[in-house]
Amino acid sequence: MTSRVQRTDSGGVASGSPWRPSIKCDICGRVFTAASTYRNHKAFHRGETACPICNYVFTEKGNLKAHIRRVHGMDVGGVGGWFPGKQCPKCDRRFNAYSSYRNHLPLHRGETTCPICHYVFTEKGNLKAHMRRVHGVDVTAR
């Protein structure tokens, strides 16, 4: 999803400058005085601020990272968001990539069990392939 930026004069006084331009989010109308804060805010609209473990949604990535550290006891770090070698808090399986960890979580939510033969898969993608191949059911991807 792409967002358009609308710059307006905020009228607010900033230190070192009597007027500071602001950036208005065209999706929700929230106004930001710093481009970096606006960039962080766009992650919310892209759905990047939901906890992959409990699905709680935050307004900023920083709050999500703090939540994961505090509530789920997992280290969160630099680019990609996760340090390698983290364990799933449910089954202690280790993951070297965030995407692998994220794909693993539906297993614990019961979202990877075949509704026809009740075979349990480790990832949703494997379940979808099984449904097509074994049962001839086309499951639309999300």
N, C-alpha and C positions, 0 to 999 in steps of 0.2 A: 504494500500500500504506500503510495507516495503522498506526502503532505506538502501543501503550498504554504509558504510563509508570507505573512502580511506584516510589513513593518509600519509602525505608527509611532507618533511622539507620545511618550508616556506622561510627560508633564511632571514626572517625579524628579527630585533633585538627587543626584548621585555625587559621591565624594570626588572632587577633582573636576567635575563637569556639571554645569547648571542644568543641562538637559541630556537625557540619555535615551537613545532609540530603544524601542521595545519590539518584541516579536510576538505576534498573536497566532496561536494555533488555530488553523482553519477548521479543525474537527470539533474542538470543544470550546474554543474562544478564550482559553486561559492565556494570560499575557506573561511574557518572560523578558527580563532585562539582560540576560546573558545567553548567548547562542549555545553555550555548552549545556546549560540547564534545559533549554528547549530541545536539544538533541537527545538528552536523557529522557525527557518527557515523551518524545515520539516513540520510544521503546514500549511505553504503556499501550499506545494505540496499535502497535504491531503485535501485541500479546506476549511480549518478552519479559513481563514482570510478574508472571504467575509462578508460584512455587511448584516445581515438578514433582514434589512429594505429596503435598496436601492440597494443591490447587488454590491456595489463598492468593489473591491478587493484590499487588502493591502498586503505588503510583510511580515509584522510581526503582531502578535496578539496585541502587545502594541499599534501600530498605529490604529488598528481596534477599540480597547477600547477607545482611545482618540477621535476618530471620532464619535463613538456612544454617548459619553458624550457631545462633542462639538456641533455636527450637529443635533442629534436627542434628546438631552436633557435628556438622560436616564443614570441612575447610572449603572456602571459596576463594579463587584467586584470579590472576591476570587474564590474558586473552583466552577466550573460550570459556572462562568462568570457573573452571574446576581444576584442582591439582590432580595429577595422575595417581592411580592406585587407590582411589577412594572406595570404600565398601558401602554396599546397600545396607541401610539400617534394618531392613526386614530379614535379609537372608545372608548377609555378610559376603556376598559375591563382590569381587573387586572389578572396577572399570577404569580403563585408561583414557576414555573419551566421554565427554558429557553426553554426546548423542547416543552412545551405547547405553549409558545409565538411564537416560530419558526413555529409550525404547524398551528398557527392562521393566520400568515401573508399572505398566499396565498389567503385568503378570500378577502383582500383589493386589491389584484392584479387581481381579477376576475378569479382565477384559480380553484374555487370550485363550479362552476355552471354547472349543468348537461346540456350537449349540446343537449340532446334529449327532456327532459321535462322542462328544465330551472329552476329546483328546486335548491336553493342555500344552500350549506352545510357550516358548520363552519370549516371543515378541509378536505384536499385532501383525506385522508384515508376513510372518510365517503362517499365521492363522489364515490370512487372506489368500495366500498362495494355496494352502491346503483346501480351502473352501472351493476355489476355482478348479483345482486339479482333481480332487477326490469326489466332491459332491456336485460339481458343475454349477456352482453358485457364484455369480459375479458380485463381489462386494466392492462398492465404490470407496475409493481412497479418500481419506480426509487429510 
